[in-house]
Structure formats: structure tokens, C-alpha cells
């Protein structure tokens, strides 16, 4: 299911000090605190709250508009207009005086759209844009037919994963573990429950987790393991149908930012020696220095079919 950004914008614009808004994905409905007849208790575990009136901060929106979009006399008048009680009314009257009202409405709508997109991304909700398209009629006397066109944008956004949206990467964790098992000629036993436990562990340890999103559709994820200020790339995965589109690189770059925050010049990565696709990907991004070799004895009943040489030494795999 995908939700219209216009619907989210409209809901956000109706948030006020006296009117909180929540979304119920199960029934695809926004519910306002003014809806006294609606019983939210039935949906207690499925409620997604919209930002509060204080988080939206319309006053800050006006301040930003003044600083970003005005100058000279208009800037000075507007800056004075928002001081004290009645600021919103004076602001609009002053915008009208300087013929800036339409520009303010466009700016305000753009800010609400950004908020709507961010809210969807943060909560793992797929979204789309809608616009009306006119179909020309041959008969000039008839009204032209209009149809609603649904559009999904293909730009990739990297978003933080937390308790609110972690459920969206669960199946990717399962598939990631399956692909790693294949590299060892094994069959992964990881299921949804174990994947959720893995994610919960990362969240409990406060490891940074990121997801790659295309219009709210999560198509990849990465986990950074931070121990004693050393940052490891614990996991990086992109759905097969979205590979070779630069998504993994965006996730890697985001993880490198975490490394820099901990004064690391590089991420540290453990990798299967026969994982050619990821080795090539890492080489392209400058990860071509061998750091350590991890060795062990064979597991009981394990058959090692490959052999790799490093320097004068050979290792089975």
C-alpha cells in the first residue's frame, strides 16, 4: 500500500495545539483528536503519530522564510511583524503588502511536503505523488476530462532505522543471511523471529542502522558496529532488483560518515573470500588493504572446496 503525499500534507496542516493527528495504516486513515467518536484503543499497537504542533513549529517556518526568501525593506518589516502576540496575522498582512503572499504559500507547502516525505521515510511507509492530467476533448463545448496520475520518484534517500521503522528491513535481514550461507555451501536457518532478534540486538547496542529508501520503499540497509570507537561495517545489503544502481555506495558513504565521527580513517570489514561481488564493490571504493586473517579448524562434517593463497600461505574455505 502507498499513501499520497498530499494526504499527509493535509493532515500535517491540520495539526494544532488542540488537535493531534495519528495514522492507522491497517485501515489507511488519519484520526484527529477532535474525532471524539473514534475509539483508538482498538488500534493501540498500530498507531503512527504525526509530528506535534511544537515539532512542526510554524513560527520557525516564518523565520526561515524571512531569512531565506526576503531582503531589504521587506525583510525588516517581516522581522518586526512576527514579534509578540498576533505574529501570524501580522506576518500575512505584511507579506501581502510586499506582494510576497503567493511566495509564502509556495514556501509553506514545500516545507510541509518535505515534512510529509520525512515522516513517511521515518515510519517505513511507501508514498506517491498525485497530479491531475487533462485529457483533451474533440468537442470544444464539453468540459475536458481530467484524470489523476500517480507518480513515484526514483531518488534514493538514506534514512535512520529505529524502533518505529525497523520492521521494514526484517525480510532483507533474512535474505542477507541466506546469501551469506550460500557462500559457505550451507542453507540458512534464519527466520523472521531470528531476524527481528538480530535487529533488536543492534538497536539495544545502539549500532547505527541505515536504510536506502525509494519513495518509502526500503531497498537496502547497512549496519555499523561501533566498539571502542572502532567502526565496523557489520552488514550491507541491497535487494537484487535494485543492485548496480549506486545504492550500496550511498549506504557505504553514510557508514563512512559514522567512521569519521569516531575519528576512523576507514571502516573495518569482515568478508567471505569468495564473495566476488562485494569484494569488487569494496575495491572500487578503495577497500583493498588486507587487515587481518581470521582462521579456524574445520567444523565437524564440513567440506572445504576452495583454497586461497595469501603471501606464502594457503587457506581452505
Secondary structure as GFF3:
##gff-version 3
##sequence-region A 1 317
A	DSSP	beta_strand	3	4	.	.	.	ID=ss1
A	DSSP	alpha_helix	5	13	.	.	.	ID=ss2
A	DSSP	beta_strand	21	24	.	.	.	ID=ss3
A	DSSP	beta_strand	29	32	.	.	.	ID=ss4
A	DSSP	three_ten_helix	40	46	.	.	.	ID=ss5
A	DSSP	beta_strand	47	49	.	.	.	ID=ss6
A	DSSP	alpha_helix	53	56	.	.	.	ID=ss7
A	DSSP	alpha_helix	58	69	.	.	.	ID=ss8
A	DSSP	alpha_helix	72	81	.	.	.	ID=ss9
A	DSSP	alpha_helix	87	97	.	.	.	ID=ss10
A	DSSP	alpha_helix	101	122	.	.	.	ID=ss11
A	DSSP	beta_strand	127	135	.	.	.	ID=ss12
A	DSSP	beta_strand	145	151	.	.	.	ID=ss13
A	DSSP	beta_strand	156	160	.	.	.	ID=ss14
A	DSSP	three_ten_helix	166	169	.	.	.	ID=ss15
A	DSSP	alpha_helix	170	183	.	.	.	ID=ss16
A	DSSP	alpha_helix	192	204	.	.	.	ID=ss17
A	DSSP	beta_strand	209	214	.	.	.	ID=ss18
A	DSSP	beta_strand	217	227	.	.	.	ID=ss19
A	DSSP	beta_strand	230	238	.	.	.	ID=ss20
A	DSSP	three_ten_helix	240	242	.	.	.	ID=ss21
A	DSSP	alpha_helix	247	261	.	.	.	ID=ss22
A	DSSP	alpha_helix	276	284	.	.	.	ID=ss23
A	DSSP	beta_strand	307	310	.	.	.	ID=ss24
A	DSSP	beta_strand	313	316	.	.	.	ID=ss25
###
